[in-house]
Protein backbone atom coordinates (compact mmCIF):
# COMPACT_ATOMS: atom_id res chain seq x y z
CA UNK A 1 0.00 0.00 0.00
CA UNK A 2 2.87 2.31 0.82
CA UNK A 3 4.49 1.35 -2.44
CA UNK A 4 1.39 2.31 -4.43
CA UNK A 5 1.10 5.73 -2.74
CA UNK A 6 4.79 6.49 -3.13
CA UNK A 7 4.89 5.68 -6.85
CA UNK A 8 3.03 8.81 -8.02
CA UNK A 9 5.18 11.00 -5.78
CA UNK A 10 8.34 9.44 -7.19
CA UNK A 11 7.05 9.94 -10.72
CA UNK A 12 6.31 13.60 -10.01
CA UNK A 13 9.77 14.12 -8.48
CA UNK A 14 11.52 12.41 -11.39
CA UNK A 15 9.46 14.37 -13.89
CA UNK A 16 10.36 17.63 -12.13
CA UNK A 17 14.05 16.73 -12.17
CA UNK A 18 13.86 15.79 -15.85
CA UNK A 19 12.13 19.06 -16.68
CA UNK A 20 14.68 21.09 -14.71
CA UNK A 21 17.53 19.32 -16.49
CA UNK A 22 16.03 19.94 -19.91
CA UNK A 23 15.43 23.56 -18.90
CA UNK A 24 19.10 23.97 -17.97
CA UNK A 25 20.18 22.36 -21.24
CA UNK A 26 17.91 24.69 -23.22
CA UNK A 27 19.25 27.69 -21.28
CA UNK A 28 22.85 26.79 -22.15
CA UNK A 29 22.16 26.33 -25.87
CA UNK A 30 23.20 29.39 -27.92
CA UNK A 31 20.39 31.51 -29.24
CA UNK A 32 19.18 30.36 -32.63
CA UNK A 33 18.68 33.05 -35.20
CA UNK A 34 20.40 36.03 -36.75
CA UNK A 35 22.70 37.94 -34.42
CA UNK A 36 21.64 41.43 -33.48
CA UNK A 37 23.71 44.48 -34.38
CA UNK A 38 24.66 45.12 -30.74
CA UNK A 39 25.89 41.53 -30.43
CA UNK A 40 28.10 41.96 -33.49
CA UNK A 41 29.52 45.32 -32.38
CA UNK A 42 30.05 44.44 -28.69
CA UNK A 43 33.32 42.42 -29.13
CA UNK A 44 35.06 45.47 -30.68
CA UNK A 45 34.21 47.97 -27.94
CA UNK A 46 34.71 45.91 -24.79
CA UNK A 47 37.85 47.92 -23.90
CA UNK A 48 35.98 51.13 -23.17
CA UNK A 49 32.32 50.10 -22.79
CA UNK A 50 30.99 48.55 -19.59
CA UNK A 51 27.74 47.56 -21.32
CA UNK A 52 29.68 45.65 -23.99
CA UNK A 53 31.74 43.85 -21.31
CA UNK A 54 28.52 42.89 -19.52
CA UNK A 55 27.09 41.54 -22.75
CA UNK A 56 30.26 39.52 -23.46
CA UNK A 57 30.38 38.04 -19.96
CA UNK A 58 29.45 34.34 -19.74
CA UNK A 59 25.80 33.84 -18.92
CA UNK A 60 25.01 31.28 -16.17
CA UNK A 61 22.60 28.47 -16.94
CA UNK A 62 19.50 29.93 -15.35
CA UNK A 63 16.08 28.40 -16.10
CA UNK A 64 14.56 31.84 -15.54
CA UNK A 65 16.18 33.15 -18.72
CA UNK A 66 14.47 30.46 -20.77
CA UNK A 67 11.19 31.19 -19.01
CA UNK A 68 11.57 34.88 -19.76
CA UNK A 69 12.50 34.12 -23.38
CA UNK A 70 9.36 32.02 -23.76
CA UNK A 71 6.90 34.06 -21.72
CA UNK A 72 7.92 37.66 -22.42
CA UNK A 73 7.17 37.65 -26.19
CA UNK A 74 3.74 36.17 -25.52
CA UNK A 75 3.15 38.75 -22.77
CA UNK A 76 4.19 41.58 -25.11
CA UNK A 77 1.87 40.30 -27.83
CA UNK A 78 -0.99 40.04 -25.34
CA UNK A 79 -0.27 43.58 -24.13
CA UNK A 80 -0.19 44.90 -27.71
CA UNK A 81 -3.44 43.06 -28.47
CA UNK A 82 -5.14 44.55 -25.42
CA UNK A 83 -3.78 47.97 -26.34
CA UNK A 84 -5.13 47.63 -29.88
CA UNK A 85 -8.53 46.44 -28.63
CA UNK A 86 -8.98 48.61 -25.55
CA UNK A 87 -6.35 51.21 -26.37
CA UNK A 88 -3.29 52.20 -24.37
CA UNK A 89 -2.98 55.50 -22.56
CA UNK A 90 -1.41 57.24 -25.57
CA UNK A 91 -4.02 55.80 -27.90
CA UNK A 92 -6.87 56.79 -25.60
CA UNK A 93 -5.44 60.30 -25.21
CA UNK A 94 -5.26 60.68 -28.99
CA UNK A 95 -8.82 59.40 -29.43
CA UNK A 96 -10.10 61.77 -26.75
CA UNK A 97 -8.34 64.63 -28.52
CA UNK A 98 -9.78 63.59 -31.88
CA UNK A 99 -13.26 63.26 -30.40
CA UNK A 100 -13.02 66.75 -28.89
CA UNK A 101 -13.77 65.43 -25.39
CA UNK A 102 -12.64 67.33 -22.32
CA UNK A 103 -12.19 64.17 -20.25
CA UNK A 104 -8.74 62.98 -19.25
CA UNK A 105 -7.40 59.45 -19.70
CA UNK A 106 -7.96 58.71 -15.99
CA UNK A 107 -11.56 59.86 -16.21
CA UNK A 108 -12.14 57.73 -19.29
CA UNK A 109 -10.61 54.73 -17.52
CA UNK A 110 -12.98 55.33 -14.63
CA UNK A 111 -15.95 55.41 -17.01
CA UNK A 112 -14.66 52.25 -18.67
CA UNK A 113 -14.45 50.59 -15.26
CA UNK A 114 -18.05 51.58 -14.54
CA UNK A 115 -19.15 50.09 -17.86
CA UNK A 116 -17.24 46.90 -17.01
CA UNK A 117 -18.98 46.72 -13.62
CA UNK A 118 -22.37 47.16 -15.28
CA UNK A 119 -21.51 44.43 -17.80
CA UNK A 120 -20.37 42.15 -14.98
CA UNK A 121 -23.62 42.74 -13.06
CA UNK A 122 -25.76 42.11 -16.16
CA UNK A 123 -23.78 38.96 -16.98
CA UNK A 124 -24.14 37.68 -13.42
CA UNK A 125 -27.88 38.35 -13.48
CA UNK A 126 -28.19 36.59 -16.81
CA UNK A 127 -26.16 33.61 -15.58
CA UNK A 128 -28.34 33.30 -12.46
CA UNK A 129 -31.82 34.05 -13.79
CA UNK A 130 -31.81 32.86 -17.42
CA UNK A 131 -33.49 29.45 -17.74
CA UNK A 132 -31.43 28.49 -20.78
CA UNK A 133 -28.17 28.90 -18.85
CA UNK A 134 -29.24 26.79 -15.86
CA UNK A 135 -28.36 23.57 -17.67
CA UNK A 136 -24.96 24.87 -18.82
CA UNK A 137 -21.77 23.67 -17.11
CA UNK A 138 -20.54 25.59 -14.09
CA UNK A 139 -17.38 26.97 -15.83
CA UNK A 140 -19.54 28.40 -18.61
CA UNK A 141 -21.89 30.05 -16.13
CA UNK A 142 -18.94 31.42 -14.17
CA UNK A 143 -17.39 32.89 -17.34
CA UNK A 144 -20.52 34.80 -18.39
CA UNK A 145 -20.07 37.72 -15.90
CA UNK A 146 -16.43 38.17 -16.93
CA UNK A 147 -17.49 38.10 -20.57
CA UNK A 148 -20.05 40.80 -19.80
CA UNK A 149 -17.37 42.92 -18.10
CA UNK A 150 -15.10 42.59 -21.13
CA UNK A 151 -17.97 43.51 -23.44
CA UNK A 152 -18.69 46.60 -21.34
CA UNK A 153 -15.07 47.78 -21.55
CA UNK A 154 -14.90 47.12 -25.30
CA UNK A 155 -18.23 48.89 -25.88
CA UNK A 156 -17.04 51.99 -24.02
CA UNK A 157 -13.85 52.10 -26.10
CA UNK A 158 -15.83 51.48 -29.31
CA UNK A 159 -18.08 54.45 -28.58
CA UNK A 160 -15.01 56.65 -28.13
CA UNK A 161 -13.58 55.40 -31.44
CA UNK A 162 -16.91 56.07 -33.14
CA UNK A 163 -17.03 59.63 -31.81
CA UNK A 164 -13.43 60.22 -32.94
CA UNK A 165 -14.13 58.85 -36.44
CA UNK A 166 -17.22 61.00 -36.84
CA UNK A 167 -15.39 64.14 -35.77
CA UNK A 168 -12.49 63.34 -38.10
CA UNK A 169 -14.99 62.89 -40.94
CA UNK A 170 -16.49 66.32 -40.20
CA UNK A 171 -13.01 67.86 -40.17
CA UNK A 172 -12.29 66.21 -43.53
CA UNK A 173 -15.42 67.73 -45.04
CA UNK A 174 -14.69 71.19 -43.58
CA UNK A 175 -10.99 71.34 -44.46
CA UNK A 176 -11.19 72.47 -48.13
CA UNK A 177 -13.62 75.29 -47.31
CA UNK A 178 -11.54 76.48 -44.35
CA UNK A 179 -8.33 76.45 -46.39
CA UNK A 180 -9.97 78.43 -49.18
CA UNK A 181 -11.29 80.93 -46.65
CA UNK A 182 -7.80 81.32 -45.21
CA UNK A 183 -6.46 81.80 -48.73
CA UNK A 184 -8.98 84.58 -49.41
CA UNK A 185 -8.12 86.30 -46.13
CA UNK A 186 -4.38 86.10 -46.83
CA UNK A 187 -4.89 87.35 -50.38
CA UNK A 188 -6.85 90.31 -49.00
CA UNK A 189 -3.78 91.35 -47.00
CA UNK A 190 -4.39 89.84 -43.56
CA UNK A 191 -1.76 87.96 -41.62
CA UNK A 192 -2.02 84.27 -40.80
CA UNK A 193 -3.09 84.90 -37.20
CA UNK A 194 -5.75 87.40 -38.30
CA UNK A 195 -7.03 84.95 -40.91
CA UNK A 196 -7.22 82.18 -38.31
CA UNK A 197 -9.00 84.52 -35.93
CA UNK A 198 -11.52 85.39 -38.66
CA UNK A 199 -12.19 81.69 -39.34
CA UNK A 200 -12.65 81.03 -35.62
CA UNK A 201 -15.02 83.97 -35.27
CA UNK A 202 -17.20 83.38 -38.33
CA UNK A 203 -17.10 79.58 -38.54
CA UNK A 204 -19.19 77.09 -36.59
CA UNK A 205 -17.57 73.76 -37.34
CA UNK A 206 -14.93 71.59 -35.73
CA UNK A 207 -12.00 73.30 -37.44
CA UNK A 208 -13.32 76.68 -36.37
CA UNK A 209 -13.33 75.46 -32.79
CA UNK A 210 -9.77 74.15 -33.14
CA UNK A 211 -8.62 77.48 -34.59
CA UNK A 212 -10.40 79.21 -31.73
CA UNK A 213 -8.20 77.22 -29.38
CA UNK A 214 -5.14 78.31 -31.40
CA UNK A 215 -6.15 81.97 -31.08
CA UNK A 216 -6.70 81.55 -27.34
CA UNK A 217 -3.30 79.88 -26.94
CA UNK A 218 -1.57 82.66 -28.90
CA UNK A 219 -3.35 85.19 -26.70
CA UNK A 220 -1.76 83.59 -23.63
CA UNK A 221 1.75 83.91 -25.08
CA UNK A 222 2.20 80.65 -27.02
CA UNK A 223 3.91 81.14 -30.40
CA UNK A 224 1.68 80.64 -33.41
CA UNK A 225 3.85 77.87 -34.84
CA UNK A 226 3.79 75.95 -31.56
CA UNK A 227 -0.01 76.27 -31.26
CA UNK A 228 -0.51 75.04 -34.83
CA UNK A 229 1.92 72.17 -34.22
CA UNK A 230 -0.08 71.14 -31.15
CA UNK A 231 -3.26 71.02 -33.23
CA UNK A 232 -1.46 69.03 -35.92
CA UNK A 233 -0.02 66.48 -33.50
CA UNK A 234 -3.18 66.23 -31.40
CA UNK A 235 -5.65 65.59 -34.20
CA UNK A 236 -3.32 63.39 -36.27
CA UNK A 237 -5.38 64.06 -39.40
CA UNK A 238 -3.46 63.28 -42.59
CA UNK A 239 -4.75 66.12 -44.79
CA UNK A 240 -4.71 68.69 -41.99
CA UNK A 241 -1.20 67.60 -40.96
CA UNK A 242 0.02 68.04 -44.54
CA UNK A 243 -1.57 71.48 -44.83
CA UNK A 244 -0.21 72.69 -41.48
CA UNK A 245 3.26 71.34 -42.27
CA UNK A 246 3.30 73.28 -45.51
CA UNK A 247 1.97 76.39 -43.80
CA UNK A 248 4.54 76.20 -40.99
CA UNK A 249 7.37 75.63 -43.46
CA UNK A 250 6.23 78.62 -45.53
CA UNK A 251 5.90 80.70 -42.35
CA UNK A 252 9.46 79.88 -41.29
CA UNK A 253 10.98 80.49 -44.72
CA UNK A 254 8.96 83.58 -45.58
CA UNK A 255 7.25 82.00 -48.58
CA UNK A 256 3.82 83.27 -49.72
CA UNK A 257 1.20 81.47 -47.65
CA UNK A 258 -1.71 82.14 -50.01
CA UNK A 259 -0.30 79.96 -52.79
CA UNK A 260 0.59 77.18 -50.37
CA UNK A 261 -2.87 77.09 -48.81
CA UNK A 262 -4.54 77.30 -52.22
CA UNK A 263 -2.61 74.24 -53.36
CA UNK A 264 -3.48 72.41 -50.14
CA UNK A 265 -7.15 73.29 -50.63
CA UNK A 266 -7.02 71.79 -54.11
CA UNK A 267 -5.41 68.64 -52.74
CA UNK A 268 -8.09 68.42 -50.04
CA UNK A 269 -10.82 68.74 -52.69
CA UNK A 270 -9.19 65.97 -54.73
CA UNK A 271 -8.94 63.74 -51.65
CA UNK A 272 -12.61 64.37 -50.87
CA UNK A 273 -13.62 63.44 -54.43
CA UNK A 274 -11.52 60.28 -54.31
CA UNK A 275 -13.04 59.35 -50.96
CA UNK A 276 -16.56 59.85 -52.35
CA UNK A 277 -15.76 57.66 -55.36
CA UNK A 278 -14.40 54.90 -53.09
CA UNK A 279 -17.42 55.20 -50.79
CA UNK A 280 -19.78 55.02 -53.78
CA UNK A 281 -18.03 51.85 -54.94
CA UNK A 282 -18.43 50.23 -51.54
CA UNK A 283 -22.08 51.29 -51.29
CA UNK A 284 -22.74 49.93 -54.77
CA UNK A 285 -21.52 46.52 -53.68
CA UNK A 286 -23.54 46.74 -50.46
CA UNK A 287 -26.68 47.56 -52.46
CA UNK A 288 -26.38 44.23 -54.25
CA UNK A 289 -27.05 42.36 -51.00
CA UNK A 290 -30.78 43.22 -50.68
CA UNK A 291 -31.14 42.99 -54.46
CA UNK A 292 -29.74 39.46 -54.68
CA UNK A 293 -31.06 38.03 -51.41
CA UNK A 294 -34.43 39.82 -51.07
CA UNK A 295 -35.79 41.41 -54.25
CA UNK A 296 -34.59 38.82 -56.77
CA UNK A 297 -35.97 35.75 -54.89
CA UNK A 298 -39.35 37.46 -54.44
CA UNK A 299 -39.46 38.38 -58.13
CA UNK A 300 -38.64 34.82 -59.15
CA UNK A 301 -41.27 33.48 -56.76
CA UNK A 302 -43.96 35.81 -58.22
CA UNK A 303 -42.93 34.81 -61.74
CA UNK A 304 -42.83 31.06 -61.23
CA UNK A 305 -45.54 30.45 -58.62
CA UNK A 306 -48.57 31.03 -60.94
CA UNK A 307 -47.12 28.67 -63.54
CA UNK A 308 -46.45 26.10 -60.84
CA UNK A 309 -50.09 26.34 -59.71
CA UNK A 310 -51.32 25.94 -63.31
CA UNK A 311 -49.13 22.90 -63.85
CA UNK A 312 -50.25 21.40 -60.56
CA UNK A 313 -53.94 21.98 -61.39
CA UNK A 314 -53.54 20.56 -64.90
CA UNK A 315 -52.02 17.33 -63.67
N, C-alpha and C positions, 0 to 999 in steps of 0.2 A: 504493500500500500504506500509505503514511504517512497519506494522506487517509482511508482506511477506519478506521485505528486511532484517529485523532484525532476522528472524528465522534462516537463515544459519549462521549468525555471532554467535548467541547464541549456535547453535549446535557445531560450531568449538570451542568456548570457553569451553563448557562443555566437549567436547571430549578431549581437551588439559588438563583440570583439571583431568579427569578420567585417562588419560595416565600418568600424573605426579604422581598421587596417586598410581597407580599400579607400577610405577617405584620405588617409595619410599618403597613400600611393598616388592618388589623383592630385593631391596638393603639391607633391614633389615633381610631377610631370611638367615640363616646360609648356608655356601657353602656346596653343595651336592657333595659327593665324598670322597675318601680316604684322610685322613689327611696327610700332608707332614711331613717329618722328622723334619724340623725346627719348625713346629707347635707343634709337640709332645715334643720336647726338650725344647722349650722356657719357659714353666712354671717352670722348675727346675733351671733355671739360671737367673731369673729376678733380683736376689739380686745384681749381679755384672756385668750384661750386659745391657747396654742402648738399644741395638737393640732388645733384648728380651722384655724389658719393653715396648718399642714402639709397638711391635707386639701384646702384651697382652692388650694394651690400648683399650678401647671401640671405635669402629669405628662409626662415625656419618652416618646417613642415607643420603647418597649423590647419586643422580641419575648418576653422572659422573662415579662412580665406576662400576655401572652396564653397562654403555655404554662402559667403557674401557674393562670390562670383556667380552663383546660381540664382540667388534670391534677389539681389539688387536690380538686375535688369528687368525681372518680372515686376518688382515693386515700382520701378520707374515707369514701365509701360502702364501699369495700373493707375499710377498717379497722373500720367499724361491723358489716359482715357477719361478719368474722372474730371480732369481739368477741361477736356474738350466737351464733355457732356454737361457738367455743372458749371464749368468756368472757374479758372483760378482768380486770384485777387486782381491781377492786372487785366485779365479779360473782362471781369465783372466791372471794373472801373471804366474800361473803355466802352462797354455797352451802356453803362449808366450815362456816360458823357454823350454818347451817340443818341440815346433816348431823350436827352434833355432833362433827366431827373435830377432833383436836388439831393437825393439820398446818398449817403456814403456807402462804402463797401460793407462796413460793420452793420449799418442799418439794414441793408439788403440781406445780409446773412441772417440777421435776426428775423426778418420777414420770411426768409426761406425756412428757418427752423420752425416758425409757427405753422407754415404750410405743411411741413413734414409731420408735426405733431397732430395736425388735423387729419392728414392722410393715415397716420398710425391709428388714431381713434376710430376713423371710419372703417379701416381694415379690420380692427379688432371687433367692432360691432358687427361687421359682415360675417366674420369668422364664427362669432358666437351665435348670432340670431338667424343666419340664412339656413333654411332647411336643406338646400342642396349641398352645403359644405359639411353638414353633420356627419355624413358617411365617409368623408375624405380622411386620409391618414393624418395622424397627429402632426408630423413634420410639415405637411402642406398647410394645415390650419395655423400652425405657429408661424409660418413664413408669410401669411397673408398680411398681417399688420406691418411687417417690415417692407413688404412690397408696396403697400399703401404709402408709407413714409417716403420711400424712394420716388414714387410717382408724384407726391406733393412737391418735393424738392425740384424734380425735373420740370414740373408744370410751372413753378414759379420762375425758373430760369428761362423756360420757353416763352413766357409772357414778356420777360424783359427783352429777349432777342427779337420778338415780334414787334415790340414798340420801337426798338432801335432800327429794325429794317424799314418800318413804315416812315420813320423820321428821315432816314437816309434817302428813301425814295422821294419824299417831299423836297429835300434839299437838291436832289438831282434834277427835279422838274423846275425848281426855282433858279438854279445856277445860271443858265444862259441869259435869262431876263435881268438878273442882278448884275452880271458882268457887262451886259450892254448898257445898263443904266449907269454903271461906273464909268464906262467909256464915254458916254455922252457928257457926264459931269466933268471928266478930265479934259475932254475936248473943249468944253465951254470955259476952261481956265481955272477950275478949282483944283486944289491939291488933293492928294489921296485921302488924307484924313477927313477933309471937308466932304469929299464924295462919299466916303463910308458913313459919315455922320448923316448925310442926306438920305442914304439908303435906309439907315436905321430909323430915321424919323418918319419917312414916308411909307416904308414897307410894313407889311404885317405878317410875313412868313417866318420860316425857321431861320433863314439866312439873315433876315433883318434883325432877328433877336440876337444871333451870334455877333453881328456887327455892332449891335447896341452894347454887348459886353465888351467888345474891342474899344469902343469909344469911352466907356466907363473906365476901363483899365488904363487907357492913355490919359484920361483925366486925373487919375491917381498917381501919375508919374512913370508908368510903364512905357518903355519905347514902343513905337508903332510896330516895328519889325518883330519884337518879342511877343507882342499881343497877337499879331497875325500868325506867328509860328505856333503859339499855344493853341489857337483855333485849328490850325492845320494838323498838329499832332494829336489833339484831343478827338477830333471827329474822324480822322483816318479815312477820309473820302477821297477816292482816287482822282476824280476830276477837279475837285476843290483843291486838293493837295498840289496838283500840277499847276493850276492857275495861281495859287498863292506863291509857289516856288518861283514861277516866272515873274510875278509881280515883285517879290522880295529881291530877286536878282537884278531886275531893272531898277529898283529903288536904290540898291547899293551902288550900281554902276552909273547911275544917272541917265539911263536909257529912257526914251519916251514910253510912258506907261499906257497911253491910249492905244497905241498899236498892239502892244502885248496883250492887253485885255480884250481887244477886238478879236485877235486871233484865237485866244482862249474861248471866247464866246462862240466863235464858229466851230471850234472843236467840240464844245459842249453840245451844240445843236446837232452836230454829226453823230456824237455818241448817243444822244436821245433818239435820233431817227433809227440808228442801228439797233438800239434796245427795243424800240417799238416793232421793228421788223422781226426780231427774234421772238418777242412776246407773241406777235401775231402767228408766227409759225408754230409755236407751242400750243396756242389756243386752237389753231386749226386742227391739230392732231387730237386735242382733247375733245373737240366737237364731234369727232368721228365715233366716240364711245357711245353716246346716246343714239346716234344714227344707226350704228351697226347692231347694237344690242337691244334697242327699244323700238325705234321707228320701223326699221327694216323687217324684223320678225312679225310685227303687227300687220304691216302691209302685205307680207306674204300670206299670213293667216287669213286676212280679208279676201285676198285674191283666190286662194285655193279652197277655202272652206265651203263656199257655195257649190263648186264643182264636185267636191267630195260628197256633199249631201245629195246632189243629183245622181251621182254614180251609185251611192248607197241605196237610194230609193229605186233606181232602175233595176238593180239586181236583187 
